[in-house]
Amino acid sequence: MPSPRSLPPELPARARRIVGVALSLTVATAGARSLPAQTTDASPYAFGVTVSGRGAPMILIAGLASSGSVWNGVVAHYRDRYEVHVLQLPGMAGQPPVSDTAVLARVAADVERYIRDKRLRHPVVVGHSVGGLVALRVAADAPTAVGPVVSVDGLPFGAVVQIPGATAASMRPIAAAVRATYGRATRQQLEAQMRAAGAGMTLTQSFVDTLVAWMGRSDPTTLGNVTAEAITTDLRDRVALIRTPVLLLGTYGAATDSTARIGIRASYESQASAIPRHTVAIAEHARHFIMIDDLPWFLAQMDGFLAP
C-alpha cells in the first residue's frame, strides 16, 4: 500500500495521510507456523474457507492482503476444542477476487449465509483489522446467529481516530482517491510500499518478507475497494444492536508516553462504548499483528473471554 510520502502529488493531503494510516487499519499478513493437513471447502462464498478441528464452531476472518494462515497460531491452540473455520477475503493473497465493489458488505452477507448453510450454532467470530469490521457487522446484522465476538485492532469507525471529526460522508472523496491510487499501482509498487511500511506494522521483523509476498499476490483493485469501503463504514451506532459479548483487542503501537497511552485506550473505549457488553484490552508488546507479535498474550485474552 502506498505510503503518504510516495503517493501521487495530485492526491489531496488528507487522502495522502489516510492512505498511509490505512495500512495500520486494514492490512494483515500470513503467519508462518505450519499445521497438519486441513480440508479446504471450495465454496460458493466470496471468501475462501479452511476447516480444521472438532468441537464448538469458531470463525476466524483474516484481514486485507492476508492469507488465512495469519491465524495458524490461534488454530493450533483451539483446534482440539473447536471446529475452526478460517476465512480468507476475496482478492487477498491469491484468493480469487469478486466483482462487487462493496466487498466487505458482500463478505458479511456471505458469512451470515455460511453460518446458516453449515448450521453453525452461535459460532465464536474473530476478525483481524477489516476482518474485525466484518465480525462486528455480522454481529449487528444477525445478533441471534453468532456467539462471542473478538475484533483484533478492527474498530467500528477507524477513520475518525486518524482524522478527528471525520464522518462516512466526509471520507468519500478520500475513498475515491484511494481507489484511483490502487488502480494505478503495480505489483512492484505495492510490494515496495509494504516493505517500507511493514516494519512499523509488526515487532516480528522476520514477518516483513511474508507481508511483502502476500501483498504482491493480492488484487490491487480489491485492495482499493476494501480500503475505501473500510474508511467510509461507520458502525459506531449500529454496534448497539449486538447482543453477544465483544472483546476489542488493541495496541499502543509505538507510544510509550503515559499520556499518549491514556488517549489511545480512551479511543478504543469510545469506539466500543455503544456495544452493550464489551471488554477492551490493549497489548503492551505488539503492533497491528497482535497474534503474531505476542501470541501468548493474545491467547490469554481470548481464553479468559471465552471461559464459561
C-alpha positions as CSV (number, residue, x, y, z in Angstrom):
1,M,0.0,0.0,0.0
2,P,1.4,3.4,-0.8
3,S,2.8,5.5,2.0
4,P,2.0,9.2,2.3
5,R,5.4,10.3,1.0
6,S,5.2,8.2,-2.2
7,L,1.6,8.9,-3.2
8,P,0.9,10.9,-6.3
9,P,1.1,14.7,-5.7
10,E,-2.4,15.2,-7.1
11,L,-3.9,13.2,-4.2
12,P,-5.3,15.5,-1.6
13,A,-3.2,15.9,1.6
14,R,-5.8,14.4,3.8
15,A,-6.1,11.5,1.4
16,R,-2.3,11.0,1.5
17,R,-2.5,10.8,5.2
18,I,-5.4,8.4,5.4
19,V,-4.0,6.0,2.8
20,G,-0.8,5.8,4.9
21,V,-2.6,5.1,8.1
22,A,-5.0,2.7,6.3
23,L,-2.2,0.2,6.4
24,S,-2.5,0.1,10.2
25,L,-6.2,-0.1,10.0
26,T,-6.6,-2.7,7.3
27,V,-3.5,-4.8,6.4
28,A,-2.9,-8.3,7.8
29,T,-0.2,-10.9,7.0
30,A,0.2,-14.6,6.7
31,G,1.6,-16.2,9.8
32,A,4.2,-18.9,9.3
33,R,3.6,-21.8,11.7
34,S,2.9,-25.0,9.8
35,L,-0.1,-27.1,10.8
36,P,-1.3,-30.6,10.0
37,A,-3.2,-31.1,6.7
38,Q,-6.6,-29.3,6.7
39,T,-9.6,-29.6,4.5
40,T,-10.4,-26.8,2.1
41,D,-14.0,-26.0,1.2
42,A,-14.3,-24.9,-2.5
43,S,-17.4,-23.0,-1.6
44,P,-19.7,-20.6,-3.4
45,Y,-19.0,-17.8,-1.0
46,A,-17.0,-14.7,-1.6
47,F,-14.2,-15.9,0.7
48,G,-12.0,-19.0,0.8
49,V,-12.7,-21.4,3.7
50,T,-10.4,-23.8,5.5
51,V,-11.8,-26.0,8.3
52,S,-10.0,-28.0,10.9
53,G,-10.6,-29.4,14.4
54,R,-13.7,-30.6,16.2
55,G,-16.0,-29.0,18.7
56,A,-18.0,-25.8,19.0
57,P,-17.7,-23.6,15.9
58,M,-15.2,-20.7,15.7
59,I,-14.8,-18.5,12.7
60,L,-11.5,-16.6,12.1
61,I,-11.6,-13.8,9.5
62,A,-8.3,-12.7,8.0
63,G,-7.7,-9.1,7.0
64,L,-6.5,-7.2,4.0
65,A,-3.7,-8.7,1.9
66,S,-3.7,-11.7,4.2
67,S,-3.6,-15.4,3.9
68,G,-5.8,-17.3,6.3
69,S,-2.6,-18.7,7.7
70,V,-2.2,-15.5,9.7
71,W,-4.3,-17.4,12.2
72,N,-2.1,-20.5,12.4
73,G,-1.0,-20.0,16.0
74,V,-4.6,-19.4,17.0
75,V,-5.9,-22.5,15.1
76,A,-3.2,-24.7,16.7
77,H,-4.4,-23.6,20.2
78,Y,-8.1,-24.1,19.7
79,R,-8.4,-27.0,17.2
80,D,-8.7,-29.6,20.0
81,R,-11.8,-27.8,21.4
82,Y,-13.3,-26.0,18.4
83,E,-14.2,-26.7,14.8
84,V,-12.2,-23.7,13.3
85,H,-13.4,-22.1,10.1
86,V,-10.7,-19.8,8.7
87,L,-11.9,-17.3,6.1
88,Q,-9.7,-15.6,3.6
89,L,-11.1,-12.4,1.9
90,P,-11.6,-12.3,-1.8
91,G,-8.7,-10.9,-3.9
92,M,-6.3,-11.3,-1.0
93,A,-3.0,-13.3,-1.1
94,G,-4.1,-15.3,-4.1
95,Q,-7.8,-15.8,-3.3
96,P,-9.9,-15.0,-6.4
97,P,-11.5,-11.6,-6.3
98,V,-15.2,-10.8,-6.7
99,S,-16.8,-8.3,-8.9
100,D,-18.5,-6.4,-6.1
101,T,-17.1,-3.0,-5.2
102,A,-18.7,-3.2,-1.7
103,V,-16.5,-6.2,-0.9
104,L,-16.9,-6.1,2.9
105,A,-20.7,-5.9,2.7
106,R,-20.7,-8.9,0.4
107,V,-18.4,-10.8,2.7
108,A,-20.6,-10.0,5.8
109,A,-23.7,-11.2,4.0
110,D,-21.9,-14.4,2.9
111,V,-20.7,-15.0,6.5
112,E,-24.3,-14.9,7.7
113,R,-25.3,-17.3,4.9
114,Y,-22.4,-19.6,5.6
115,I,-23.4,-19.8,9.3
116,R,-27.0,-20.8,8.2
117,D,-25.8,-23.2,5.4
118,K,-23.4,-25.0,7.7
119,R,-25.8,-24.9,10.6
120,L,-23.2,-23.4,12.9
121,R,-24.7,-22.8,16.3
122,H,-23.7,-19.4,17.7
123,P,-20.1,-19.6,16.5
124,V,-17.4,-17.5,18.1
125,V,-16.5,-14.9,15.4
126,V,-13.0,-13.4,15.4
127,G,-11.7,-10.9,12.9
128,H,-8.5,-9.0,12.4
129,S,-8.5,-5.4,11.1
130,V,-11.1,-5.3,8.3
131,G,-12.0,-8.8,9.3
132,G,-12.9,-7.3,12.7
133,L,-15.1,-4.8,11.0
134,V,-16.8,-7.7,9.2
135,A,-17.2,-9.6,12.5
136,L,-18.8,-6.5,14.2
137,R,-21.2,-6.0,11.2
138,V,-22.3,-9.6,11.2
139,A,-23.0,-9.5,14.9
140,A,-25.0,-6.3,14.5
141,D,-26.9,-7.6,11.4
142,A,-27.6,-11.1,12.8
143,P,-27.4,-10.7,16.6
144,T,-29.1,-14.0,17.3
145,A,-26.9,-16.0,14.9
146,V,-23.5,-15.5,16.5
147,G,-21.8,-16.1,19.8
148,P,-19.0,-14.1,21.4
149,V,-17.1,-11.7,19.0
150,V,-13.4,-10.7,19.1
151,S,-12.3,-7.8,17.0
152,V,-8.5,-7.6,16.7
153,D,-7.5,-4.0,16.1
154,G,-10.6,-3.5,14.0
155,L,-12.7,-0.5,15.0
156,P,-16.3,0.4,14.3
157,F,-15.0,3.6,12.5
158,G,-11.2,3.7,12.5
159,A,-11.0,6.7,10.2
160,V,-12.1,9.1,13.0
161,V,-9.1,8.0,15.1
162,Q,-6.8,9.4,12.5
163,I,-9.0,12.4,11.3
164,P,-11.0,13.7,14.3
165,G,-14.4,14.8,13.3
166,A,-14.4,12.6,10.2
167,T,-17.7,11.1,9.0
168,A,-18.5,8.5,6.4
169,A,-19.7,11.2,4.1
170,S,-16.5,13.3,4.5
171,M,-14.4,10.3,3.8
172,R,-16.0,9.5,0.4
173,P,-13.7,11.9,-1.6
174,I,-10.7,10.3,0.1
175,A,-12.1,6.9,-0.6
176,A,-12.4,7.7,-4.3
177,A,-8.7,8.9,-4.3
178,V,-7.7,5.6,-2.6
179,R,-9.5,3.6,-5.3
180,A,-7.8,5.6,-8.0
181,T,-4.4,5.2,-6.4
182,Y,-4.7,1.5,-6.2
183,G,-6.0,1.3,-9.7
184,R,-2.7,2.7,-10.9
185,A,-0.5,0.7,-8.6
186,T,1.8,-2.1,-10.0
187,R,2.7,-5.2,-8.1
188,Q,6.2,-3.9,-7.7
189,Q,4.9,-0.6,-6.2
190,L,2.7,-2.4,-3.7
191,E,5.5,-4.7,-2.6
192,A,7.9,-1.8,-2.2
193,Q,5.4,0.2,-0.1
194,M,4.7,-2.8,2.0
195,R,8.3,-3.4,2.6
196,A,8.7,0.3,3.7
197,A,5.7,0.1,6.0
198,G,5.9,-3.4,7.2
199,A,8.5,-2.8,9.9
200,G,6.0,-0.4,11.6
201,M,3.2,-3.0,11.5
202,T,4.9,-5.7,13.4
203,L,7.6,-6.1,16.0
204,T,8.4,-9.5,14.5
205,Q,10.7,-8.3,11.7
206,S,11.0,-11.7,10.1
207,F,7.4,-11.4,9.0
208,V,8.0,-8.4,6.8
209,D,9.1,-10.6,3.9
210,T,5.8,-12.5,4.4
211,L,3.9,-9.3,4.3
212,V,5.5,-8.3,1.1
213,A,4.9,-11.7,-0.5
214,W,1.2,-11.8,0.3
215,M,0.7,-8.1,-0.7
216,G,2.2,-9.0,-4.1
217,R,-0.3,-11.8,-4.6
218,S,-3.3,-9.5,-3.8
219,D,-5.5,-7.9,-6.3
220,P,-4.9,-4.1,-6.5
221,T,-8.5,-3.3,-7.4
222,T,-9.8,-5.3,-4.5
223,L,-7.2,-3.7,-2.2
224,G,-8.5,-0.3,-3.2
225,N,-12.2,-1.2,-2.9
226,V,-11.8,-2.8,0.6
227,T,-9.7,0.1,1.9
228,A,-12.1,2.7,0.6
229,E,-15.1,0.8,2.0
230,A,-13.4,0.4,5.4
231,I,-12.7,4.1,5.8
232,T,-16.3,5.0,4.8
233,T,-18.0,2.4,7.0
234,D,-19.2,3.8,10.4
235,L,-20.7,1.1,12.7
236,R,-20.5,3.1,15.9
237,D,-24.3,3.4,16.3
238,R,-25.0,0.0,14.6
239,V,-23.0,-2.0,17.1
240,A,-25.6,-1.1,19.8
241,L,-27.6,-3.9,18.2
242,I,-25.0,-6.6,19.1
243,R,-26.4,-8.9,21.8
244,T,-23.3,-11.1,22.5
245,P,-20.2,-10.2,24.4
246,V,-17.5,-8.4,22.4
247,L,-13.7,-8.3,23.1
248,L,-11.9,-5.5,21.4
249,L,-8.1,-6.0,21.3
250,G,-5.9,-3.1,20.6
251,T,-2.3,-2.0,20.7
252,Y,-0.4,1.1,21.9
253,G,1.8,0.9,18.8
254,A,5.0,2.8,19.3
255,A,3.5,5.0,22.1
256,T,5.5,4.9,25.3
257,D,4.3,8.1,27.0
258,S,1.7,7.6,29.6
259,T,-0.5,10.5,28.4
260,A,-0.4,9.1,24.8
261,R,-1.4,5.7,26.1
262,I,-4.3,7.0,28.1
263,G,-5.5,8.7,24.9
264,I,-5.2,5.5,22.9
265,R,-7.1,3.5,25.4
266,A,-9.8,6.2,25.5
267,S,-10.1,6.0,21.7
268,Y,-10.7,2.2,21.9
269,E,-13.2,2.6,24.8
270,S,-15.0,5.3,22.9
271,Q,-15.3,3.2,19.8
272,A,-16.7,0.3,21.9
273,S,-19.0,2.4,24.1
274,A,-22.2,1.6,22.3
275,I,-21.7,-2.2,22.5
276,P,-23.9,-3.3,25.4
277,R,-21.4,-5.9,26.7
278,H,-17.8,-5.2,25.7
279,T,-14.3,-5.6,27.0
280,V,-11.2,-3.6,25.8
281,A,-7.7,-5.0,26.2
282,I,-4.6,-3.3,24.9
283,A,-1.4,-5.2,24.1
284,E,1.8,-3.8,25.6
285,H,4.3,-5.6,23.4
286,A,2.7,-5.8,19.9
287,R,1.8,-3.7,16.9
288,H,-1.1,-4.3,14.5
289,F,-0.3,-8.0,14.2
290,I,-1.1,-8.8,17.8
291,M,-1.5,-12.6,17.3
292,I,2.0,-12.7,15.6
293,D,3.9,-10.3,17.9
294,D,2.5,-11.6,21.3
295,L,0.6,-14.8,20.7
296,P,0.7,-15.9,24.4
297,W,-0.9,-12.6,25.5
298,F,-3.4,-12.8,22.6
299,L,-4.5,-16.4,23.6
300,A,-4.7,-15.5,27.3
301,Q,-7.1,-12.7,26.4
302,M,-9.3,-15.0,24.3
303,D,-9.2,-17.8,26.8
304,G,-10.3,-15.6,29.6
305,F,-13.0,-14.0,27.4
306,L,-14.4,-17.4,26.2
307,A,-14.2,-19.1,29.6
308,P,-17.7,-20.3,30.9
